[in-house]
Amino acid sequence: MLDGNNVIDYVQFAGPESSRNLNAEFQNTNATDGYGSMWSTTLNLAGVPWGILSQIDVSDGNVPLDTTYWNDGAAPDEISGFRDFMGYGTANGSSTAQFYKTNYIVQVPYSPKVTAYEYISWQANDPLVHYLASDLNFQGTEHGGPTTGISVTTRNLLLPKPSFNLMNDRYQPWGRNSQMARIANVDHNPANLAFKDPLVRGSDYWNFPMNESSFGDWLGQIHRGTPWQTIYLKASDILGEIQNGANIGTNTWMNWTGDFDPTDTAAMAPVRDRHVVSMLAALLNTNDLRSLFSVNNSNPNAWLVLLDGLTVLTNDLPDSSGLRFGAPPQFGTLVMSSNSPQALVIASAIQSARASRPGQFFSDVGDILAIPQLTEQSPFLNLSSSIQLTNGISDEAYEMIPSQLLPLLRADSIGSIVSLNGQMLVQFTGYDGHAYAVQVSSDLINWTSINTNYPVNGIFSFTNSAAANTSPQFYRSILLQ
């Protein structure tokens, strides 16, 4: 779809890529005659294929006429004349019968036909994003119809037809689950926020950011490029979903996206957006990096101060107010206070999550999104009923807190040491375009700066040849600018 020279949309179709042995499909190995053996290549005792004998036997009446296959008003006359031609009897007086009786060479009157068809239906789940072949795939068949078939009937052949007057089976926004409900070992919940954007029931429900500042509190509203997904700021990981003791998450995500490569599917899971968020937050933030809050700050009171003043949404319509599918939700706007019990819940959850991680630190800003109290378990939301969960809370409401919190955070510089050719190689992570001082200490009390470095692609490293001949040393990096 073009607007002048501007590409507005395009779709890349897959296939048809299947292959079939039609000769094998047509054949019938029955060593008998009749309509069912018209394509049999099995030889009789005289070395004649049963398919040829069947055609002759139907034509001369040795096999009773079946109008399901041979629906021709002239068939009785043709059979009568052909029987006479074959020497079985006297033909009736019709002109058709006399034709067969008075000729020395004739074609058998019954000429069977076989029709092979392969029905391929391309369907898009997300009407806004379907630029890859995998976006148009789905398991099963359209409304239960066949996808391939063989018919030896020449009349009344029923082929599957596109359902232009019905929604696609692949079309599964929030609240719709037609195709998934027919597939085993997938999540059949049509309102699972682990892989669907809450309350986004169609393409008109998107709330795309417009004329926004560069602060980045609208990050969660950017369409991420897979069916019905904005950039994912929530905590639930669909790949880890367990039901009845079995992991169905990967299968659910594959079937919903239409990408049936497990490795590719895992790489594009919603929680992988945490790395994208970390990158975008760093690019969009115009504040002095030194003024940003360390994501690994261990002081709960400092977190309470950071949370103070953030805007939150709360779904304030009761269940009895008429909340229903398709109706717009209603939210109250609050300002978080550092001395509120809700803020304490969030700050405590951050500390607990950090303490439970390997090394007890967040390696990236986006790692904080694994804390459900920031989103789907926010203490500011009414999560008390299925009515609220299905019809009362939007994606924007779920992600209101992290969308404001992320631009205020920065990742710490993380170091590692390896031995390379007898030398000590020290490596640190950091933000490109910023200066970091590397300091060394032997007692973790007195530190000495030994060089200044600028990360490239988020990493800088150096070798300290003197370290091999000294007492044990410790290294740290300090953000300078």
C-alpha positions as CSV (number, residue, x, y, z in Angstrom):
1,M,0.0,0.0,0.0
2,L,1.6,3.2,-1.2
3,D,0.9,6.9,-0.6
4,G,2.9,8.3,-3.5
5,N,6.4,7.0,-2.8
6,N,5.7,6.4,0.9
7,V,5.1,2.8,2.0
8,I,2.1,2.8,4.4
9,D,1.8,-1.0,4.8
10,Y,2.9,-4.2,3.1
11,V,2.4,-7.9,3.7
12,Q,4.7,-10.8,2.9
13,F,2.8,-13.9,2.0
14,A,4.1,-17.4,2.7
15,G,3.8,-20.3,0.3
16,P,2.2,-22.2,-1.2
17,E,5.2,-24.2,-0.2
18,S,3.7,-27.7,0.4
19,S,4.3,-30.6,-2.0
20,R,2.0,-33.5,-2.7
21,N,2.2,-36.7,-4.7
22,L,-1.1,-36.4,-6.6
23,N,-0.5,-39.6,-8.5
24,A,-0.3,-41.6,-5.2
25,E,-3.3,-39.7,-3.8
26,F,-5.5,-40.5,-6.8
27,Q,-4.7,-44.2,-6.9
28,N,-6.8,-46.8,-5.1
29,T,-5.1,-50.1,-4.5
30,N,-8.4,-52.1,-4.2
31,A,-8.2,-55.2,-6.4
32,T,-11.9,-54.9,-7.3
33,D,-13.9,-53.0,-9.9
34,G,-16.3,-50.2,-9.5
35,Y,-16.4,-46.5,-9.0
36,G,-14.0,-46.7,-6.0
37,S,-11.2,-48.2,-8.1
38,M,-11.1,-45.9,-11.1
39,W,-7.5,-44.8,-10.4
40,S,-6.1,-48.1,-9.2
41,T,-2.9,-49.2,-10.9
42,T,-3.1,-52.7,-9.3
43,L,-3.0,-55.4,-12.0
44,N,-5.4,-58.3,-12.3
45,L,-4.3,-61.8,-13.2
46,A,-4.4,-60.9,-16.9
47,G,-2.0,-57.9,-16.3
48,V,-4.7,-55.2,-16.8
49,P,-5.0,-52.4,-14.3
50,W,-8.1,-52.5,-12.2
51,G,-8.7,-48.8,-12.9
52,I,-9.2,-49.5,-16.7
53,L,-11.4,-52.5,-16.0
54,S,-13.5,-50.4,-13.6
55,Q,-14.1,-47.7,-16.2
56,I,-15.2,-50.4,-18.8
57,D,-17.4,-52.2,-16.3
58,V,-19.2,-49.0,-15.3
59,S,-19.6,-48.1,-18.9
60,D,-21.2,-51.4,-20.0
61,G,-23.4,-51.8,-17.0
62,N,-21.6,-54.6,-15.2
63,V,-21.4,-52.2,-12.3
64,P,-24.8,-50.7,-11.5
65,L,-25.2,-47.1,-12.4
66,D,-24.5,-44.7,-9.5
67,T,-25.8,-41.2,-10.3
68,T,-23.7,-39.8,-7.5
69,Y,-20.7,-40.2,-9.9
70,W,-22.3,-40.4,-13.3
71,N,-25.2,-38.0,-13.3
72,D,-26.1,-37.9,-17.0
73,G,-29.6,-38.4,-18.4
74,A,-28.2,-40.2,-21.4
75,A,-26.2,-42.7,-19.3
76,P,-28.8,-45.6,-19.6
77,D,-28.7,-45.2,-23.4
78,E,-24.9,-45.0,-23.5
79,I,-24.7,-48.1,-21.3
80,S,-27.2,-50.0,-23.6
81,G,-25.2,-49.1,-26.8
82,F,-21.9,-49.9,-25.2
83,R,-23.1,-53.3,-24.0
84,D,-24.1,-54.2,-27.5
85,F,-20.7,-52.9,-28.7
86,M,-19.0,-55.2,-26.2
87,G,-21.2,-58.2,-27.3
88,Y,-23.4,-58.4,-24.2
89,G,-26.8,-57.7,-25.8
90,T,-29.0,-55.8,-28.1
91,A,-29.0,-52.0,-27.9
92,N,-32.2,-50.1,-27.4
93,G,-33.5,-47.9,-30.2
94,S,-32.2,-44.5,-29.1
95,S,-29.8,-42.6,-31.3
96,T,-27.2,-42.6,-28.6
97,A,-27.3,-46.4,-28.2
98,Q,-27.3,-46.9,-32.0
99,F,-24.1,-44.8,-32.2
100,Y,-22.2,-47.2,-30.1
101,K,-23.8,-50.2,-31.9
102,T,-22.9,-49.2,-35.4
103,N,-19.3,-48.0,-34.8
104,Y,-16.2,-50.1,-34.8
105,I,-14.2,-47.8,-32.5
106,V,-15.8,-45.9,-29.6
107,Q,-14.7,-44.2,-26.5
108,V,-16.0,-45.7,-23.3
109,P,-19.0,-43.5,-22.3
110,Y,-18.0,-43.0,-18.7
111,S,-15.0,-40.7,-18.4
112,P,-14.1,-40.3,-14.7
113,K,-12.6,-37.1,-13.4
114,V,-10.8,-36.4,-10.1
115,T,-10.4,-32.9,-8.6
116,A,-7.6,-32.1,-6.2
117,Y,-7.6,-28.9,-4.2
118,E,-5.4,-27.3,-1.6
119,Y,-6.9,-24.4,0.3
120,I,-4.5,-21.9,1.9
121,S,-5.9,-19.1,4.0
122,W,-3.7,-16.1,5.0
123,Q,-5.1,-14.4,8.0
124,A,-3.8,-11.5,10.1
125,N,-4.2,-11.4,13.8
126,D,-3.1,-7.8,14.4
127,P,-4.5,-5.5,11.6
128,L,-1.7,-3.0,12.3
129,V,1.2,-5.4,12.1
130,H,1.4,-8.2,9.6
131,Y,4.6,-7.7,7.7
132,L,6.1,-11.2,8.2
133,A,4.9,-14.5,6.8
134,S,4.7,-15.9,10.3
135,D,2.2,-13.1,11.3
136,L,-0.3,-14.8,8.9
137,N,0.1,-18.4,10.1
138,F,-2.2,-20.4,12.3
139,Q,-2.7,-23.9,13.3
140,G,-5.9,-25.8,12.5
141,T,-8.3,-24.8,9.8
142,E,-10.6,-21.9,9.1
143,H,-13.8,-22.5,11.0
144,G,-13.2,-26.3,10.9
145,G,-13.0,-26.5,7.1
146,P,-10.6,-28.7,5.2
147,T,-7.3,-27.5,3.9
148,T,-6.7,-30.2,1.4
149,G,-8.8,-32.8,-0.3
150,I,-9.6,-35.2,-3.2
151,S,-12.9,-35.7,-4.8
152,V,-13.9,-38.1,-7.6
153,T,-17.3,-36.5,-7.8
154,T,-17.7,-34.2,-10.8
155,R,-20.8,-32.5,-9.6
156,N,-21.7,-30.8,-6.3
157,L,-18.1,-30.4,-5.3
158,L,-17.9,-28.4,-2.1
159,L,-14.6,-26.5,-1.7
160,P,-13.9,-24.4,1.4
161,K,-14.6,-20.7,0.9
162,P,-13.1,-17.6,2.5
163,S,-15.1,-16.3,5.4
164,F,-15.3,-12.7,4.3
165,N,-18.4,-12.1,6.4
166,L,-16.8,-13.5,9.6
167,M,-13.9,-12.5,11.7
168,N,-10.6,-14.3,11.0
169,D,-9.8,-17.2,13.3
170,R,-6.4,-15.6,13.7
171,Y,-8.0,-12.4,14.9
172,Q,-7.6,-12.6,18.7
173,P,-7.4,-9.3,20.5
174,W,-8.4,-8.9,24.2
175,G,-11.5,-10.8,24.9
176,R,-11.5,-13.1,21.8
177,N,-10.1,-16.6,21.7
178,S,-11.9,-18.5,18.9
179,Q,-8.9,-20.3,17.5
180,M,-7.0,-20.8,20.7
181,A,-9.9,-22.5,22.3
182,R,-9.6,-25.3,19.7
183,I,-5.9,-26.0,20.4
184,A,-4.6,-28.2,23.2
185,N,-1.9,-27.2,25.6
186,V,-2.4,-23.5,25.2
187,D,-3.9,-20.8,27.5
188,H,-7.5,-20.5,26.6
189,N,-8.0,-17.3,28.7
190,P,-9.1,-14.6,26.2
191,A,-8.1,-11.9,28.8
192,N,-4.6,-12.9,29.8
193,L,-2.4,-9.8,30.1
194,A,0.8,-11.9,29.9
195,F,0.4,-11.9,26.1
196,K,-2.5,-9.5,25.2
197,D,-2.8,-5.8,25.8
198,P,-5.7,-5.3,28.3
199,L,-8.9,-3.8,26.8
200,V,-7.4,-3.5,23.3
201,R,-10.3,-5.2,21.6
202,G,-9.6,-3.8,18.1
203,S,-7.4,-1.6,16.0
204,D,-9.4,1.5,17.1
205,Y,-8.6,0.9,20.8
206,W,-5.0,1.8,20.5
207,N,-3.9,5.0,22.4
208,F,-0.8,5.9,20.4
209,P,1.4,8.7,21.9
210,M,1.2,12.0,20.1
211,N,3.1,15.2,20.6
212,E,4.8,13.8,23.7
213,S,7.9,15.1,25.5
214,S,11.2,13.3,25.4
215,F,10.8,12.3,29.0
216,G,9.7,8.8,28.1
217,D,6.7,8.2,30.3
218,W,4.8,7.1,27.1
219,L,7.2,4.2,26.3
220,G,4.6,1.6,27.2
221,Q,2.2,2.9,24.5
222,I,4.6,2.2,21.5
223,H,3.5,-0.7,19.3
224,R,6.3,-3.3,19.6
225,G,5.7,-5.1,16.3
226,T,4.0,-8.4,17.3
227,P,0.3,-9.0,17.4
228,W,-1.6,-6.8,19.9
229,Q,1.5,-5.8,21.8
230,T,2.8,-2.5,22.9
231,I,6.3,-2.3,24.5
232,Y,5.7,-4.6,27.5
233,L,6.3,-3.1,30.9
234,K,4.5,-5.7,33.0
235,A,6.0,-8.6,35.1
236,S,4.3,-11.8,33.9
237,D,6.3,-14.0,31.6
238,I,4.1,-16.0,29.2
239,L,6.9,-18.4,28.4
240,G,6.9,-19.6,32.0
241,E,3.1,-20.2,32.4
242,I,2.2,-23.5,34.0
243,Q,-1.1,-25.2,33.9
244,N,-1.8,-28.7,35.5
245,G,1.9,-29.1,36.1
246,A,2.9,-28.5,32.5
247,N,4.5,-25.5,30.9
248,I,2.1,-24.3,28.2
249,G,3.6,-20.8,27.9
250,T,5.8,-21.3,24.9
251,N,3.1,-23.2,23.0
252,T,0.6,-20.4,23.8
253,W,2.9,-17.7,22.6
254,M,3.8,-19.6,19.4
255,N,0.2,-20.2,18.5
256,W,-0.9,-16.7,19.3
257,T,1.9,-15.0,17.2
258,G,1.9,-17.6,14.4
259,D,5.6,-18.1,14.7
260,F,6.3,-21.8,15.3
261,D,10.0,-21.6,15.7
262,P,10.6,-22.1,19.5
263,T,13.9,-20.3,19.4
264,D,12.6,-17.3,17.5
265,T,9.4,-17.2,19.6
266,A,11.4,-17.1,22.9
267,A,13.6,-14.3,21.5
268,M,10.5,-12.1,20.8
269,A,8.6,-12.9,24.0
270,P,7.1,-9.8,25.7
271,V,9.5,-9.8,28.7
272,R,12.4,-9.5,26.2
273,D,11.3,-5.8,25.9
274,R,13.1,-5.1,29.2
275,H,16.3,-4.8,27.2
276,V,14.7,-2.5,24.7
277,V,13.2,-0.4,27.5
278,S,16.7,0.0,29.1
279,M,18.1,1.2,25.8
280,L,15.3,3.6,25.0
281,A,15.2,5.0,28.5
282,A,18.9,5.9,28.2
283,L,18.5,7.4,24.8
284,L,15.5,9.5,25.6
285,N,16.6,10.9,29.0
286,T,18.0,14.4,28.8
287,N,18.8,14.7,32.5
288,D,22.4,14.6,33.8
289,L,23.1,10.9,34.2
290,R,24.7,11.6,37.6
291,S,21.4,13.0,38.9
292,L,19.5,9.8,38.1
293,F,18.6,7.3,40.8
294,S,20.6,4.1,40.9
295,V,18.4,1.0,40.2
296,N,20.4,-0.8,42.9
297,N,20.0,1.8,45.6
298,S,19.6,-0.3,48.8
299,N,17.9,2.4,50.9
300,P,14.1,1.9,51.2
301,N,13.6,5.4,52.3
302,A,15.3,6.7,49.2
303,W,13.0,4.7,47.1
304,L,10.0,6.2,48.9
305,V,11.2,9.7,48.2
306,L,11.7,8.7,44.5
307,L,8.1,7.4,44.3
308,D,6.6,10.4,46.0
309,G,4.7,12.5,43.5
310,L,4.2,9.9,40.8
311,T,0.7,9.9,39.2
312,V,-1.2,6.7,39.4
313,L,-4.6,5.5,38.1
314,T,-7.1,3.5,40.0
315,N,-10.2,1.8,38.5
316,D,-12.9,3.3,40.7
317,L,-16.1,1.8,39.1
318,P,-17.7,-0.9,41.2
319,D,-18.7,-4.3,39.7
320,S,-22.3,-3.3,39.9
321,S,-21.9,-0.1,37.9
322,G,-22.3,-1.8,34.5
323,L,-18.7,-2.7,33.7
324,R,-19.0,-4.8,30.6
325,F,-17.1,-6.0,27.6
326,G,-16.5,-3.1,25.2
327,A,-17.6,-0.3,27.6
328,P,-15.0,2.3,28.3
329,P,-13.4,2.0,31.8
330,Q,-13.2,4.8,34.3
331,F,-10.2,5.8,36.4
332,G,-9.5,8.1,39.3
333,T,-6.2,10.0,39.3
334,L,-4.1,9.9,42.4
335,V,-0.7,11.3,43.4
336,M,1.5,8.8,45.2
337,S,2.7,9.9,48.6
338,S,5.9,8.6,50.1
339,N,4.2,8.0,53.5
340,S,1.3,6.0,52.0
341,P,1.0,2.2,52.6
342,Q,0.9,1.6,48.9
343,A,4.3,3.3,48.4
344,L,5.7,1.2,51.2
345,V,4.4,-2.0,49.5
346,I,6.2,-1.0,46.2
347,A,9.4,0.0,47.9
348,S,9.6,-3.2,49.9
349,A,8.9,-5.3,46.8
350,I,11.8,-3.6,45.0
351,Q,14.2,-4.4,47.8
352,S,13.0,-8.0,48.0
353,A,13.3,-8.5,44.3
354,R,16.9,-7.1,44.2
355,A,17.9,-9.2,47.2
356,S,16.7,-12.4,45.4
357,R,18.7,-11.8,42.2
358,P,22.1,-13.4,41.6
359,G,24.7,-11.1,43.1
360,Q,21.8,-9.1,44.7
361,F,21.7,-6.4,42.1
362,F,19.8,-5.4,38.9
363,S,22.1,-5.5,36.0
364,D,19.9,-3.2,33.9
365,V,17.2,-0.7,34.4
366,G,14.6,-2.9,32.7
367,D,15.2,-5.7,35.3
368,I,13.0,-3.7,37.7
369,L,10.0,-4.6,35.5
370,A,10.0,-8.1,36.9
371,I,8.4,-6.7,40.1
372,P,4.6,-7.3,39.7
373,Q,3.7,-4.7,42.4
374,L,4.7,-2.0,39.8
375,T,2.0,-3.2,37.4
376,E,-0.4,-6.1,37.5
377,Q,-0.3,-6.3,41.3
378,S,-0.2,-2.6,41.9
379,P,-1.7,-1.7,45.3
380,F,-3.5,1.2,43.7
381,L,-5.6,-1.1,41.4
382,N,-8.9,-2.9,42.3
383,L,-8.0,-6.5,41.4
384,S,-10.8,-8.0,43.4
385,S,-13.0,-9.6,40.7
386,S,-12.9,-11.1,37.2
387,I,-15.2,-8.2,36.0
388,Q,-12.5,-5.7,37.0
389,L,-9.7,-7.8,35.5
390,T,-11.5,-8.3,32.2
391,N,-13.3,-5.0,31.7
392,G,-12.0,-2.5,34.2
393,I,-8.3,-2.0,33.8
394,S,-6.5,-0.7,30.7
395,D,-2.9,-1.4,29.7
396,E,-2.1,2.3,30.4
397,A,-3.4,1.9,34.0
398,Y,-1.3,-1.2,34.6
399,E,1.9,0.5,33.3
400,M,1.4,4.0,34.7
401,I,3.9,3.6,37.5
402,P,6.9,2.0,35.6
403,S,6.4,4.4,32.7
404,Q,7.1,7.3,35.0
405,L,9.7,5.5,37.1
406,L,12.0,4.2,34.3
407,P,13.2,7.6,33.1
408,L,14.3,8.4,36.6
409,L,16.7,5.4,36.9
410,R,20.1,4.5,35.7
411,A,22.0,1.2,35.7
412,D,25.2,0.8,37.7
413,S,28.5,0.0,36.1
414,I,29.1,-3.7,36.6
415,G,32.6,-5.1,36.6
416,S,34.3,-8.4,35.9
417,I,37.9,-9.6,35.8
418,V,39.5,-12.3,33.6
419,S,43.0,-13.4,33.0
420,L,44.2,-12.9,29.5
421,N,47.7,-14.1,28.4
422,G,49.0,-13.6,32.0
423,Q,47.5,-10.2,32.3
424,M,44.5,-9.1,34.3
425,L,41.7,-7.8,32.1
426,V,39.2,-5.6,33.9
427,Q,35.9,-4.9,32.2
428,F,33.0,-2.6,33.2
429,T,29.6,-1.8,31.7
430,G,28.6,1.8,31.3
431,Y,26.7,4.4,29.3
432,D,28.2,5.4,25.9
433,G,29.3,9.0,25.8
434,H,30.0,9.2,29.5
435,A,33.3,9.1,31.4
436,Y,34.1,6.6,34.1
437,A,37.0,6.6,36.4
438,V,38.5,3.2,37.4
439,Q,39.7,3.0,40.9
440,V,41.8,0.4,42.7
441,S,42.0,-0.5,46.4
442,S,43.6,-3.2,48.5
443,D,41.4,-2.7,51.5
444,L,38.0,-1.5,50.2
445,I,38.6,1.7,52.2
446,N,41.3,3.7,50.4
447,W,40.7,4.1,46.6
448,T,43.1,5.4,43.9
449,S,42.0,6.4,40.4
450,I,44.2,4.8,37.8
451,N,42.5,5.8,34.5
452,T,39.5,7.3,32.8
453,N,37.4,5.4,30.2
454,Y,34.5,6.0,27.8
455,P,32.3,2.9,27.1
456,V,31.7,1.8,23.5
457,N,28.6,-0.3,22.9
458,G,28.1,-0.3,26.7
459,I,31.5,-1.7,27.7
460,F,35.0,-0.6,28.4
461,S,38.0,-2.7,29.5
462,F,41.7,-2.3,30.4
463,T,44.6,-4.4,31.6
464,N,46.6,-3.7,34.7
465,S,49.9,-5.4,34.2
466,A,51.2,-4.3,37.6
467,A,48.4,-6.1,39.4
468,A,49.9,-9.6,38.9
469,N,52.8,-8.8,41.1
470,T,51.0,-7.1,43.9
471,S,48.7,-8.0,46.8
472,P,45.0,-8.7,46.0
473,Q,43.3,-5.7,44.6
474,F,39.7,-4.5,44.2
475,Y,38.4,-2.4,41.3
476,R,35.4,-0.1,40.9
477,S,34.2,2.4,38.4
478,I,32.9,5.8,39.2
479,L,30.7,7.9,36.9
480,L,32.3,11.2,36.3
481,Q,30.1,12.9,33.7
